[in-house]
Amino acid sequence: MDIALLKSKMALNGDTQITLAQKLGVTVPGLNNKFTGKSPFKHKEIEMIAKMYKLNAKDIKNIFFCEV
């Protein structure tokens, strides 16, 4: 998972962990758990993030499915 890439996409869109958590309907600690790998992103959350940040297939793969 490439959280740095996700955080860069968030910053480009003016989002923080707080605003992203609100948009996804999760708590900030819950989102932090996803960022640290303690819990996985749900399929629906990945879809929402991809749509919000206009991620292409390569970005989605790099952010959510590749080891960095």
Phi and psi restraints in degrees (range 20) as a CNS / XPLOR table:
assign (resid 1 and name C) (resid 2 and name N)
       (resid 2 and name CA) (resid 2 and name C) 1.0 -108.0 20.0 2
assign (resid 2 and name N) (resid 2 and name CA)
       (resid 2 and name C) (resid 3 and name N) 1.0 83.8 20.0 2
assign (resid 2 and name C) (resid 3 and name N)
       (resid 3 and name CA) (resid 3 and name C) 1.0 -66.5 20.0 2
assign (resid 3 and name N) (resid 3 and name CA)
       (resid 3 and name C) (resid 4 and name N) 1.0 -31.4 20.0 2
assign (resid 3 and name C) (resid 4 and name N)
       (resid 4 and name CA) (resid 4 and name C) 1.0 -61.0 20.0 2
assign (resid 4 and name N) (resid 4 and name CA)
       (resid 4 and name C) (resid 5 and name N) 1.0 -39.6 20.0 2
assign (resid 4 and name C) (resid 5 and name N)
       (resid 5 and name CA) (resid 5 and name C) 1.0 -66.4 20.0 2
assign (resid 5 and name N) (resid 5 and name CA)
       (resid 5 and name C) (resid 6 and name N) 1.0 -42.5 20.0 2
assign (resid 5 and name C) (resid 6 and name N)
       (resid 6 and name CA) (resid 6 and name C) 1.0 -62.1 20.0 2
assign (resid 6 and name N) (resid 6 and name CA)
       (resid 6 and name C) (resid 7 and name N) 1.0 -44.5 20.0 2
assign (resid 6 and name C) (resid 7 and name N)
       (resid 7 and name CA) (resid 7 and name C) 1.0 -63.3 20.0 2
assign (resid 7 and name N) (resid 7 and name CA)
       (resid 7 and name C) (resid 8 and name N) 1.0 -34.6 20.0 2
assign (resid 7 and name C) (resid 8 and name N)
       (resid 8 and name CA) (resid 8 and name C) 1.0 -67.4 20.0 2
assign (resid 8 and name N) (resid 8 and name CA)
       (resid 8 and name C) (resid 9 and name N) 1.0 -39.6 20.0 2
assign (resid 8 and name C) (resid 9 and name N)
       (resid 9 and name CA) (resid 9 and name C) 1.0 -64.8 20.0 2
assign (resid 9 and name N) (resid 9 and name CA)
       (resid 9 and name C) (resid 10 and name N) 1.0 -39.6 20.0 2
assign (resid 9 and name C) (resid 10 and name N)
       (resid 10 and name CA) (resid 10 and name C) 1.0 -60.5 20.0 2
assign (resid 10 and name N) (resid 10 and name CA)
       (resid 10 and name C) (resid 11 and name N) 1.0 -48.1 20.0 2
assign (resid 10 and name C) (resid 11 and name N)
       (resid 11 and name CA) (resid 11 and name C) 1.0 -61.9 20.0 2
assign (resid 11 and name N) (resid 11 and name CA)
       (resid 11 and name C) (resid 12 and name N) 1.0 -40.7 20.0 2
assign (resid 11 and name C) (resid 12 and name N)
       (resid 12 and name CA) (resid 12 and name C) 1.0 -62.0 20.0 2
assign (resid 12 and name N) (resid 12 and name CA)
       (resid 12 and name C) (resid 13 and name N) 1.0 -26.0 20.0 2
assign (resid 12 and name C) (resid 13 and name N)
       (resid 13 and name CA) (resid 13 and name C) 1.0 -103.0 20.0 2
assign (resid 13 and name N) (resid 13 and name CA)
       (resid 13 and name C) (resid 14 and name N) 1.0 8.9 20.0 2
assign (resid 13 and name C) (resid 14 and name N)
       (resid 14 and name CA) (resid 14 and name C) 1.0 74.0 20.0 2
assign (resid 14 and name N) (resid 14 and name CA)
       (resid 14 and name C) (resid 15 and name N) 1.0 22.2 20.0 2
assign (resid 14 and name C) (resid 15 and name N)
       (resid 15 and name CA) (resid 15 and name C) 1.0 -100.6 20.0 2
assign (resid 15 and name N) (resid 15 and name CA)
       (resid 15 and name C) (resid 16 and name N) 1.0 150.5 20.0 2
assign (resid 15 and name C) (resid 16 and name N)
       (resid 16 and name CA) (resid 16 and name C) 1.0 -116.9 20.0 2
assign (resid 16 and name N) (resid 16 and name CA)
       (resid 16 and name C) (resid 17 and name N) 1.0 177.2 20.0 2
assign (resid 16 and name C) (resid 17 and name N)
       (resid 17 and name CA) (resid 17 and name C) 1.0 -61.7 20.0 2
assign (resid 17 and name N) (resid 17 and name CA)
       (resid 17 and name C) (resid 18 and name N) 1.0 -33.9 20.0 2
assign (resid 17 and name C) (resid 18 and name N)
       (resid 18 and name CA) (resid 18 and name C) 1.0 -65.1 20.0 2
assign (resid 18 and name N) (resid 18 and name CA)
       (resid 18 and name C) (resid 19 and name N) 1.0 -49.4 20.0 2
assign (resid 18 and name C) (resid 19 and name N)
       (resid 19 and name CA) (resid 19 and name C) 1.0 -68.9 20.0 2
assign (resid 19 and name N) (resid 19 and name CA)
       (resid 19 and name C) (resid 20 and name N) 1.0 -37.2 20.0 2
assign (resid 19 and name C) (resid 20 and name N)
       (resid 20 and name CA) (resid 20 and name C) 1.0 -66.0 20.0 2
assign (resid 20 and name N) (resid 20 and name CA)
       (resid 20 and name C) (resid 21 and name N) 1.0 -42.0 20.0 2
assign (resid 20 and name C) (resid 21 and name N)
       (resid 21 and name CA) (resid 21 and name C) 1.0 -58.2 20.0 2
assign (resid 21 and name N) (resid 21 and name CA)
       (resid 21 and name C) (resid 22 and name N) 1.0 -43.5 20.0 2
assign (resid 21 and name C) (resid 22 and name N)
       (resid 22 and name CA) (resid 22 and name C) 1.0 -62.2 20.0 2
assign (resid 22 and name N) (resid 22 and name CA)
       (resid 22 and name C) (resid 23 and name N) 1.0 -43.4 20.0 2
assign (resid 22 and name C) (resid 23 and name N)
       (resid 23 and name CA) (resid 23 and name C) 1.0 -64.8 20.0 2
assign (resid 23 and name N) (resid 23 and name CA)
       (resid 23 and name C) (resid 24 and name N) 1.0 -34.0 20.0 2
assign (resid 23 and name C) (resid 24 and name N)
       (resid 24 and name CA) (resid 24 and name C) 1.0 -85.3 20.0 2
assign (resid 24 and name N) (resid 24 and name CA)
       (resid 24 and name C) (resid 25 and name N) 1.0 -12.6 20.0 2
assign (resid 24 and name C) (resid 25 and name N)
       (resid 25 and name CA) (resid 25 and name C) 1.0 75.8 20.0 2
assign (resid 25 and name N) (resid 25 and name CA)
       (resid 25 and name C) (resid 26 and name N) 1.0 31.8 20.0 2
assign (resid 25 and name C) (resid 26 and name N)
       (resid 26 and name CA) (resid 26 and name C) 1.0 -122.9 20.0 2
assign (resid 26 and name N) (resid 26 and name CA)
       (resid 26 and name C) (resid 27 and name N) 1.0 166.8 20.0 2
assign (resid 26 and name C) (resid 27 and name N)
       (resid 27 and name CA) (resid 27 and name C) 1.0 -80.1 20.0 2
assign (resid 27 and name N) (resid 27 and name CA)
       (resid 27 and name C) (resid 28 and name N) 1.0 160.2 20.0 2
assign (resid 27 and name C) (resid 28 and name N)
       (resid 28 and name CA) (resid 28 and name C) 1.0 -62.2 20.0 2
assign (resid 28 and name N) (resid 28 and name CA)
       (resid 28 and name C) (resid 29 and name N) 1.0 -44.5 20.0 2
assign (resid 28 and name C) (resid 29 and name N)
       (resid 29 and name CA) (resid 29 and name C) 1.0 -61.8 20.0 2
assign (resid 29 and name N) (resid 29 and name CA)
       (resid 29 and name C) (resid 30 and name N) 1.0 -35.5 20.0 2
assign (resid 29 and name C) (resid 30 and name N)
       (resid 30 and name CA) (resid 30 and name C) 1.0 -64.3 20.0 2
assign (resid 30 and name N) (resid 30 and name CA)
       (resid 30 and name C) (resid 31 and name N) 1.0 -41.6 20.0 2
assign (resid 30 and name C) (resid 31 and name N)
       (resid 31 and name CA) (resid 31 and name C) 1.0 -66.7 20.0 2
assign (resid 31 and name N) (resid 31 and name CA)
       (resid 31 and name C) (resid 32 and name N) 1.0 -40.2 20.0 2
assign (resid 31 and name C) (resid 32 and name N)
       (resid 32 and name CA) (resid 32 and name C) 1.0 -60.7 20.0 2
assign (resid 32 and name N) (resid 32 and name CA)
       (resid 32 and name C) (resid 33 and name N) 1.0 -38.2 20.0 2
assign (resid 32 and name C) (resid 33 and name N)
       (resid 33 and name CA) (resid 33 and name C) 1.0 -61.5 20.0 2
assign (resid 33 and name N) (resid 33 and name CA)
       (resid 33 and name C) (resid 34 and name N) 1.0 -36.5 20.0 2
assign (resid 33 and name C) (resid 34 and name N)
       (resid 34 and name CA) (resid 34 and name C) 1.0 -69.2 20.0 2
assign (resid 34 and name N) (resid 34 and name CA)
       (resid 34 and name C) (resid 35 and name N) 1.0 -40.1 20.0 2
assign (resid 34 and name C) (resid 35 and name N)
       (resid 35 and name CA) (resid 35 and name C) 1.0 -64.4 20.0 2
assign (resid 35 and name N) (resid 35 and name CA)
       (resid 35 and name C) (resid 36 and name N) 1.0 -34.9 20.0 2
assign (resid 35 and name C) (resid 36 and name N)
       (resid 36 and name CA) (resid 36 and name C) 1.0 -90.9 20.0 2
assign (resid 36 and name N) (resid 36 and name CA)
       (resid 36 and name C) (resid 37 and name N) 1.0 -2.0 20.0 2
assign (resid 36 and name C) (resid 37 and name N)
       (resid 37 and name CA) (resid 37 and name C) 1.0 85.2 20.0 2
assign (resid 37 and name N) (resid 37 and name CA)
       (resid 37 and name C) (resid 38 and name N) 1.0 7.2 20.0 2
assign (resid 37 and name C) (resid 38 and name N)
       (resid 38 and name CA) (resid 38 and name C) 1.0 -74.1 20.0 2
assign (resid 38 and name N) (resid 38 and name CA)
       (resid 38 and name C) (resid 39 and name N) 1.0 -25.9 20.0 2
assign (resid 38 and name C) (resid 39 and name N)
       (resid 39 and name CA) (resid 39 and name C) 1.0 -142.1 20.0 2
assign (resid 39 and name N) (resid 39 and name CA)
       (resid 39 and name C) (resid 40 and name N) 1.0 150.7 20.0 2
assign (resid 39 and name C) (resid 40 and name N)
       (resid 40 and name CA) (resid 40 and name C) 1.0 -84.5 20.0 2
assign (resid 40 and name N) (resid 40 and name CA)
       (resid 40 and name C) (resid 41 and name N) 1.0 156.1 20.0 2
assign (resid 40 and name C) (resid 41 and name N)
       (resid 41 and name CA) (resid 41 and name C) 1.0 -73.1 20.0 2
assign (resid 41 and name N) (resid 41 and name CA)
       (resid 41 and name C) (resid 42 and name N) 1.0 137.9 20.0 2
assign (resid 41 and name C) (resid 42 and name N)
       (resid 42 and name CA) (resid 42 and name C) 1.0 -77.9 20.0 2
assign (resid 42 and name N) (resid 42 and name CA)
       (resid 42 and name C) (resid 43 and name N) 1.0 155.7 20.0 2
assign (resid 42 and name C) (resid 43 and name N)
       (resid 43 and name CA) (resid 43 and name C) 1.0 -53.9 20.0 2
assign (resid 43 and name N) (resid 43 and name CA)
       (resid 43 and name C) (resid 44 and name N) 1.0 -44.4 20.0 2
assign (resid 43 and name C) (resid 44 and name N)
       (resid 44 and name CA) (resid 44 and name C) 1.0 -64.2 20.0 2
assign (resid 44 and name N) (resid 44 and name CA)
       (resid 44 and name C) (resid 45 and name N) 1.0 -37.2 20.0 2
assign (resid 44 and name C) (resid 45 and name N)
       (resid 45 and name CA) (resid 45 and name C) 1.0 -66.0 20.0 2
assign (resid 45 and name N) (resid 45 and name CA)
       (resid 45 and name C) (resid 46 and name N) 1.0 -41.1 20.0 2
assign (resid 45 and name C) (resid 46 and name N)
       (resid 46 and name CA) (resid 46 and name C) 1.0 -62.6 20.0 2
assign (resid 46 and name N) (resid 46 and name CA)
       (resid 46 and name C) (resid 47 and name N) 1.0 -43.0 20.0 2
assign (resid 46 and name C) (resid 47 and name N)
       (resid 47 and name CA) (resid 47 and name C) 1.0 -61.3 20.0 2
assign (resid 47 and name N) (resid 47 and name CA)
       (resid 47 and name C) (resid 48 and name N) 1.0 -43.1 20.0 2
assign (resid 47 and name C) (resid 48 and name N)
       (resid 48 and name CA) (resid 48 and name C) 1.0 -63.8 20.0 2
assign (resid 48 and name N) (resid 48 and name CA)
       (resid 48 and name C) (resid 49 and name N) 1.0 -44.8 20.0 2
assign (resid 48 and name C) (resid 49 and name N)
       (resid 49 and name CA) (resid 49 and name C) 1.0 -64.1 20.0 2
assign (resid 49 and name N) (resid 49 and name CA)
       (resid 49 and name C) (resid 50 and name N) 1.0 -43.6 20.0 2
assign (resid 49 and name C) (resid 50 and name N)
       (resid 50 and name CA) (resid 50 and name C) 1.0 -59.7 20.0 2
assign (resid 50 and name N) (resid 50 and name CA)
       (resid 50 and name C) (resid 51 and name N) 1.0 -40.6 20.0 2
assign (resid 50 and name C) (resid 51 and name N)
       (resid 51 and name CA) (resid 51 and name C) 1.0 -71.6 20.0 2
assign (resid 51 and name N) (resid 51 and name CA)
       (resid 51 and name C) (resid 52 and name N) 1.0 -44.8 20.0 2
assign (resid 51 and name C) (resid 52 and name N)
       (resid 52 and name CA) (resid 52 and name C) 1.0 -60.3 20.0 2
assign (resid 52 and name N) (resid 52 and name CA)
       (resid 52 and name C) (resid 53 and name N) 1.0 -41.8 20.0 2
assign (resid 52 and name C) (resid 53 and name N)
       (resid 53 and name CA) (resid 53 and name C) 1.0 -102.2 20.0 2
assign (resid 53 and name N) (resid 53 and name CA)
       (resid 53 and name C) (resid 54 and name N) 1.0 7.3 20.0 2
assign (resid 53 and name C) (resid 54 and name N)
       (resid 54 and name CA) (resid 54 and name C) 1.0 51.1 20.0 2
assign (resid 54 and name N) (resid 54 and name CA)
       (resid 54 and name C) (resid 55 and name N) 1.0 52.0 20.0 2
assign (resid 54 and name C) (resid 55 and name N)
       (resid 55 and name CA) (resid 55 and name C) 1.0 -78.6 20.0 2
assign (resid 55 and name N) (resid 55 and name CA)
       (resid 55 and name C) (resid 56 and name N) 1.0 140.0 20.0 2
assign (resid 55 and name C) (resid 56 and name N)
       (resid 56 and name CA) (resid 56 and name C) 1.0 -87.7 20.0 2
assign (resid 56 and name N) (resid 56 and name CA)
       (resid 56 and name C) (resid 57 and name N) 1.0 174.8 20.0 2
assign (resid 56 and name C) (resid 57 and name N)
       (resid 57 and name CA) (resid 57 and name C) 1.0 -60.3 20.0 2
assign (resid 57 and name N) (resid 57 and name CA)
       (resid 57 and name C) (resid 58 and name N) 1.0 -38.3 20.0 2
assign (resid 57 and name C) (resid 58 and name N)
       (resid 58 and name CA) (resid 58 and name C) 1.0 -64.4 20.0 2
assign (resid 58 and name N) (resid 58 and name CA)
       (resid 58 and name C) (resid 59 and name N) 1.0 -43.8 20.0 2
assign (resid 58 and name C) (resid 59 and name N)
       (resid 59 and name CA) (resid 59 and name C) 1.0 -60.6 20.0 2
assign (resid 59 and name N) (resid 59 and name CA)
       (resid 59 and name C) (resid 60 and name N) 1.0 -45.4 20.0 2
assign (resid 59 and name C) (resid 60 and name N)
       (resid 60 and name CA) (resid 60 and name C) 1.0 -59.7 20.0 2
assign (resid 60 and name N) (resid 60 and name CA)
       (resid 60 and name C) (resid 61 and name N) 1.0 -46.0 20.0 2
assign (resid 60 and name C) (resid 61 and name N)
       (resid 61 and name CA) (resid 61 and name C) 1.0 -62.0 20.0 2
assign (resid 61 and name N) (resid 61 and name CA)
       (resid 61 and name C) (resid 62 and name N) 1.0 -46.3 20.0 2
assign (resid 61 and name C) (resid 62 and name N)
       (resid 62 and name CA) (resid 62 and name C) 1.0 -66.4 20.0 2
assign (resid 62 and name N) (resid 62 and name CA)
       (resid 62 and name C) (resid 63 and name N) 1.0 -40.8 20.0 2
assign (resid 62 and name C) (resid 63 and name N)
       (resid 63 and name CA) (resid 63 and name C) 1.0 -71.3 20.0 2
assign (resid 63 and name N) (resid 63 and name CA)
       (resid 63 and name C) (resid 64 and name N) 1.0 -48.6 20.0 2
assign (resid 63 and name C) (resid 64 and name N)
       (resid 64 and name CA) (resid 64 and name C) 1.0 -103.3 20.0 2
assign (resid 64 and name N) (resid 64 and name CA)
       (resid 64 and name C) (resid 65 and name N) 1.0 -20.4 20.0 2
assign (resid 64 and name C) (resid 65 and name N)
       (resid 65 and name CA) (resid 65 and name C) 1.0 -125.8 20.0 2
assign (resid 65 and name N) (resid 65 and name CA)
       (resid 65 and name C) (resid 66 and name N) 1.0 -0.5 20.0 2
assign (resid 65 and name C) (resid 66 and name N)
       (resid 66 and name CA) (resid 66 and name C) 1.0 -111.2 20.0 2
assign (resid 66 and name N) (resid 66 and name CA)
       (resid 66 and name C) (resid 67 and name N) 1.0 145.4 20.0 2
assign (resid 66 and name C) (resid 67 and name N)
       (resid 67 and name CA) (resid 67 and name C) 1.0 -83.2 20.0 2
assign (resid 67 and name N) (resid 67 and name CA)
       (resid 67 and name C) (resid 68 and name N) 1.0 134.7 20.0 2
